[in-house]
Amino acid sequence: MIGIIGAMEIEVNGIISNMTDVKTEWISGSAYTSGKIEGRECVVVKCGIGKVNAAVAAQTMILKYKPDMIVNTGVGGSTSLNTHIGYVVIAESVIQHDMDTTAIGDKRGTIFLPEGNIDYIPCSKEIVKKLEKACESIGETHHVTGTVATGDQFITGNEKRSALNENFNAIACEMEGGSIGQVCYLNQVPFGIVRAISDSMSEEDDSVEYSVFSQSAAKKSIDIIVEFIKNS
């Protein structure tokens, strides 16, 4: 079974519309929709925005549905001059940029796990390759791979975006992937993250860019996920 997590309706509804044999269960306030896409069993949930919502959804999905893998999909913001609106970012690793215990000597981005500390959490190399192949299959999709930075903030302004690139070598930012990655890492579930860029490093107002391009960016991420499922 493939688990798919998105924060908003625009990120998951298009995936659900491709499903057959649909069944929906409500758990902890979220609807988990299971069914099949091209004969492959899937479960999809809209988790809500932010790290805690995403972590709850990921852990619930793992315990209830026992997916073979989890993919987090949706839109994100650019943190690189080379990552433009409409580009697709496939995470090779994720880091939580808002974890900051540097005051007591830790490296920024360090998260504290029961059996030790970690900062960059690696995504499944196999899932990364399959997401890249999905991008190539749907055509007219420029995709890049790299680190995605997660935090409970909507990042605005080129200065803040550049800081994430300089501090973490991140090429995109968003608000869920790092916590999903942490849950999957703890549970030893392979995971991947795909983000279509809806707002960029430019002189345009970030909130305006997001409102204009988030729908088309979400549509692109949905197309990629459906293609990914077909070939998994």
C-alpha positions in Angstrom: 0.0 0.0 0.0 1.1 3.5 -0.8 0.3 6.3 1.7 -0.1 9.8 0.4 -0.2 12.9 2.6 -1.1 16.4 1.6 -1.8 19.5 3.7 -4.7 21.0 1.7 -7.7 19.9 -0.4 -6.1 21.2 -3.6 -3.2 18.8 -3.0 -5.2 15.6 -2.4 -8.6 15.9 -4.1 -7.2 15.2 -7.6 -5.6 12.1 -6.3 -8.7 10.8 -4.6 -10.7 11.5 -7.8 -8.5 8.9 -9.5 -9.3 6.2 -7.0 -11.7 3.2 -7.3 -13.2 1.0 -4.5 -13.1 4.1 -2.3 -13.6 3.8 1.5 -13.3 6.8 3.9 -12.6 6.6 7.7 -12.4 9.6 10.1 -9.6 9.4 12.6 -8.5 12.2 14.9 -10.5 14.7 12.8 -9.0 13.7 9.4 -10.5 11.7 6.6 -8.4 8.8 5.4 -9.5 7.7 2.0 -8.4 4.2 0.8 -8.9 2.6 -2.5 -7.0 1.7 -5.7 -5.3 3.7 -8.5 -4.4 1.6 -11.5 -4.9 -1.5 -9.3 -2.5 -0.3 -6.6 -3.8 0.0 -3.1 -3.4 3.5 -1.7 -4.5 5.6 1.2 -4.7 9.4 1.1 -5.2 12.0 3.8 -5.5 15.8 4.0 -3.5 16.4 7.2 -3.9 20.2 7.6 -1.1 22.7 7.5 1.9 22.5 9.9 4.3 20.0 11.4 2.1 18.7 14.2 -0.9 18.0 11.9 1.5 16.3 9.5 3.1 14.1 12.2 -0.2 13.0 13.6 -1.4 12.0 10.1 1.8 10.1 9.3 1.8 8.2 12.6 -1.9 7.4 12.3 -1.5 6.2 8.7 1.4 3.9 9.7 -0.4 2.3 12.7 -3.8 2.0 11.0 -2.9 1.2 7.3 0.7 -0.1 7.5 1.8 1.4 4.1 4.9 0.2 2.4 5.9 3.8 1.8 4.6 7.3 2.3 4.9 10.2 -0.1 4.2 13.8 1.0 2.9 15.9 -1.9 1.9 19.5 -2.5 3.2 23.0 -3.1 6.2 24.8 -1.7 8.3 27.9 -1.9 11.6 28.4 -3.6 14.8 29.1 -1.6 17.1 29.1 -4.6 17.5 31.5 -7.5 17.6 28.3 -9.7 14.2 27.0 -8.5 11.4 28.8 -10.3 7.6 28.8 -10.2 6.3 25.7 -11.9 9.5 23.7 -11.1 9.1 20.4 -9.2 11.4 19.8 -6.3 12.0 16.2 -5.2 13.6 16.0 -1.8 16.7 13.9 -1.3 16.7 14.9 2.4 14.6 17.1 4.7 15.6 19.3 7.7 13.5 21.2 10.2 14.8 24.7 10.0 12.9 25.9 13.0 14.5 23.5 15.4 17.0 25.7 17.1 18.9 24.8 20.3 22.1 26.6 19.2 22.0 28.5 22.6 23.1 25.3 24.3 25.7 24.4 21.7 23.7 22.2 19.2 23.8 22.6 15.5 20.7 24.4 14.1 18.2 21.9 12.7 19.1 19.2 15.2 16.2 17.0 16.2 16.3 14.8 19.3 15.2 11.2 18.9 15.0 8.4 21.5 18.2 6.8 20.3 20.3 9.8 19.2 20.2 13.1 17.4 19.9 13.8 13.7 19.5 16.8 11.4 19.1 15.9 7.7 16.8 12.9 7.3 17.4 11.1 4.0 14.5 10.2 1.7 14.3 6.8 0.1 16.6 6.7 -2.9 14.2 4.3 -4.7 11.3 6.7 -4.2 13.4 9.6 -5.4 14.2 7.8 -8.6 10.6 6.8 -9.2 9.4 10.4 -8.6 12.0 11.6 -11.1 10.8 9.1 -13.7 7.2 10.2 -13.1 8.2 13.8 -13.8 9.8 12.7 -17.0 6.8 10.7 -18.0 4.2 13.5 -17.7 6.4 15.8 -19.8 7.0 19.6 -19.7 8.1 19.4 -16.1 11.4 20.7 -14.9 12.4 18.9 -11.8 15.3 19.3 -9.4 16.5 17.3 -6.4 18.0 18.5 -3.2 17.2 19.4 0.5 13.8 20.6 1.5 13.5 22.7 4.7 10.4 22.4 6.9 9.2 24.8 9.5 6.0 26.2 11.0 6.3 29.4 9.1 5.2 30.7 5.7 8.5 32.0 4.5 8.4 35.4 2.8 11.1 37.7 1.4 14.3 36.9 -0.5 16.4 37.4 2.6 14.7 34.7 4.6 14.7 32.4 1.6 18.4 33.0 0.9 19.2 32.2 4.6 17.6 28.8 4.3 19.7 28.1 1.2 22.9 29.3 2.9 22.3 27.6 6.3 20.9 24.3 5.1 21.6 24.2 1.3 17.8 24.0 0.9 16.3 24.5 -2.5 12.7 24.7 -1.3 10.7 25.3 1.9 7.3 24.1 3.2 5.6 23.2 6.4 5.0 19.4 6.7 7.7 17.3 5.0 10.3 17.3 7.8 7.9 16.1 10.4 6.5 13.4 8.1 10.1 12.4 7.4 10.9 12.2 11.2 7.9 9.9 11.8 8.8 7.7 8.9 12.4 7.6 10.0 11.4 6.5 13.5 9.0 3.8 12.1 11.5 2.7 9.4 9.0 3.4 6.6 10.5 4.6 3.3 9.3 8.1 2.4 9.5 10.7 -0.3 8.6 14.3 -0.7 7.5 16.1 -3.9 6.8 19.9 -4.1 5.7 22.0 -7.0 6.9 25.5 -6.6 4.1 28.1 -6.1 6.2 31.1 -4.9 9.7 32.1 -5.7 12.7 34.3 -5.0 11.6 37.4 -6.9 10.6 41.0 -6.4 6.9 40.0 -6.5 4.8 39.8 -3.4 5.1 36.2 -2.1 1.5 36.0 -0.9 0.3 37.2 -4.3 2.4 34.6 -6.1 1.1 31.9 -3.9 -2.5 32.8 -4.5 -2.0 32.9 -8.2 0.1 29.8 -8.7 -0.8 27.4 -5.9 -3.7 25.8 -7.8 -1.6 25.1 -10.9 1.4 23.9 -8.8 -0.9 21.6 -6.8 -2.3 20.2 -10.1 1.2 19.4 -11.3 2.1 17.6 -8.0 -1.1 15.5 -8.3 -0.2 14.5 -11.9 3.2 13.4 -10.7 1.8 11.4 -7.8 -0.7 9.6 -10.0 2.0 8.7 -12.5 4.3 7.6 -9.6 1.6 5.2 -8.3 1.0 3.7 -11.8 4.6 2.7 -12.0 5.2 1.6 -8.4 
